[in-house]
Amino acid sequence: MSDQSGQAARLDPPPGGGHPGVDGPAASTGDDALNRVAAAMRRISHVVVGNPLPDDDLADAAHRLAELAERLEAVAPAEKILRQFPDPDGHPQDFFPTSPMTGVASPISPPIEVWAVLGAEGYREIRGRGAFGYQFEGPPTCVHGGVIAELFDELLGLANLAANQPGMTGTLSVRYHRPTPLLAPLELAARYTGRERRKIFTWGGIFCDGELTAEAEAVFIEVRPDRMRGIVSGNAEAAEAPVMNAEWQQLIAEQGPGTQA
């Protein structure tokens, strides 16, 4: 794969399919109702954005989808869905099941598959594969550059978690070597590269046909638990709808909101 100098080298996709490496199967990718809903919504957004559809069919779909949205809103409780804390020792696909990039249960995520391998330094690293549909297009036939940056932000965050070095993004620098093609199979890699006190350093790359199309370097910042509680409680107070799940509510009630400065 690429080193930190940006020299492109081949990243072979994992043989045999499935989730090779140090992981067993992911728990969040099963055939449950939430995942099926998200998959169907991804299909709709792909065809609506990318294909010329008859006006009558679009009007009928708009009517049916509006009815379905109203039905789901009517039965939805006020509180936010419970979000579990990621297990650094678990499968990376399970870290954030509803995330906008690798969350199988998210209707806005591309079909990205990730897993962990054991790197040369003894830390778990992220590998992945996937493709971007029409709804992620920027320049004609190319993946939007902002989408690539979003993917890197998530991949590098997963790499830090897999290495048990979690943090929040401080800076993210993306280098676009060449356009990343739409609807093409991509290979992904990300790894933790070191730290300096609270600063955590991470690298990631996107490959197509073994050639590096983009790479990123980031500095993440380790966040103290009291600071994280302060961020969560402050965001919850500012939001116009419930954004803090029961787990965080209990934690803050027991320990206080912590430092918010």
MOURDA-V585306 format. One line per field, one symbol per residue. phi: phi as a letter, one per 30 degrees, with the letter a starting at -180 (. if undefined). psi: psi as a letter, one per 30 degrees, with the letter a starting at -180 (. if undefined). burial: 1 if it has 24 or more other ideal C-beta (glycine too) atoms within 12 Angstrom, else 0. A space follows every 50 residues. Layout:
# MOURDA-V585306
phi: ???
psi: ???
burial: ???
This chain:
# MOURDA-V585306
phi: .dcddjddbdcddddiiibdjccddddccddcdddddddddddddddddc bdcdedddddddddddddddddddcdddddddcdddcecddedcdbdcdd bcdddcdcdddccbacbcdddjcdccbaalacdedcdceeicdedddddd ddeddddddddddhbdacdcbbccccdaedddicdccbbaadckabhddc cbbbbcbbhicdcabbbbcccdcdeddddddddddddddcbdbcdddded ddddcididcd
psi: akaffgkklkjklkkfabilbglakkfgglhleeeeeeeeeeeeeeeeef kjkkeeeeeeeeeeeeeeeeeeeefklellkkklkkjffakfffeifglf egjfgkfgklikkllkljlfgflklklllalkaefgkclkgkkkeeeeee eeeeeeeeeeeeghhllkkekjkkkjelkkkkgkkkkkkkkkflljcfkk kkkllkkkhfkkellkkljlkkkkeeeeeeeeeeeeeflflkfkleeeee eeeeflfakf.
burial: 11000001001010000010101001011000001001101101110000 00000000000000000000000000000000000100011111111111 11111111111111111000001111111111111110000111101111 11111111111110111111010111000111000111111110000001 11111111001111111111100000011111100000000001000100 01000010000
